[in-house]
Amino acid sequence: MKRPAKLWVPLQHVAMAAAGFLLAYLLVAFVIIPDDVALGDVTVPGVVGLTQADAQRRLTGLGLEVTLGETRFSADAPKSTVLAQNPPAGAAVNPGSTVTLEVSAGQKRATIPALAGLSRANAERELRDAGLQLGQLQEQASDSARGLVLGSSPSEGQVVPLGTSVDLTVSAGPAELNMPDVVGHDLESAKALLAQLGLTVAPVEFAPDSPLRKGTVVAQTPAAGSAVAAGTTVTLRVAGSS
């Protein structure tokens, strides 16, 4: 009749041991191990758009490892911004898994070339060769020949993102000059000379009775030697008929 009493003591021990094991399990699961890596898989967070440092802190805080993958230039993302991640956001992985980050190296850069003294066409060619674009043109009175570049914005030597538009200041010629003598020149060379000085040529008048060769300038207004402003309109009378 004493046997049941002998069995009761071991069952108490088993129950106490089971309760102790459960308590230890709960302590490890919810106190020692963080909630987000306590059991099973970890959900990878989205870190694209964060800085590399912020992304690394977030991932390592979840018990994940971080490695740097490709670093590439980006037209939009600042340097050290995360462009891509693998595994992607939302993936379930084991604690300690590695997440690879692709990071921006920033924008490609170019140096503003020396443009002062070049013609507009040559300046534009230099900009294209440097990976830059021609921006706005502004004329300014200058002793330099009309059409020559006086300066740029951004200025020579500055380092800017590839594809930046560069504004040019171009000579409009002197604010005031002496009217050149183009009588005796053929019409095309007279026009080229006047245009280079910043002068405008009005519609040509013709002199059908002139003994000079057809197309030769026989008269001009204003007269040669007159003081004229840049942009003044010059009327030419040319031998021949329209």
CORFENRA-V721421 format. One record per backbone hydrogen bond with DSSP energy under -1.0 kcal/mol. CO is the residue of the C=O (numbers start at 1). NH is the residue of the N-H. Records with the same first field share a line. If there is no record, write none. Layout:
# CORFENRA-V721421
CO=NH, NH
This chain:
# CORFENRA-V721421
2=6
3=7
4=8
7=11
8=12
9=13
10=14
11=15
12=16
13=17
14=18
15=19
16=20
17=21
18=22
19=23
20=24
21=25
22=26
23=27
24=28
25=29
26=30
27=31, 32
28=33
34=37
42=93
44=90
47=50
50=82
51=55
52=56
53=57
54=58
55=59
56=60
57=61
59=62, 64
60=63
63=96
65=99
67=101
70=103
72=105
78=81
80=52
81=104
82=49
84=102
86=100
88=91
91=44
93=42
94=97
97=65
99=67
100=86
101=69
102=83, 84
103=72
104=80
106=74
108=162
110=160
112=157
115=118
118=149
119=123
120=124
121=125
122=126
123=127
124=128
125=129
126=130
127=132
128=131
131=163
133=166
136=168
138=170
140=172
145=148
148=171
149=117
151=169
153=167
155=158
158=112
160=110
161=164
164=133
166=135
167=153
168=138
169=150, 151
170=140
171=147
173=142
175=230
177=228
179=225
182=185
185=217
186=190
187=191
188=192
189=193
190=194
191=195
192=196
193=197
194=199
195=198
196=146
198=231
200=234
205=238
207=210, 240
213=216
215=187
216=239
217=184
219=237
221=235
223=226
226=179
228=177
229=232
232=200
234=202
235=221
236=205
237=218, 219
238=207
239=215
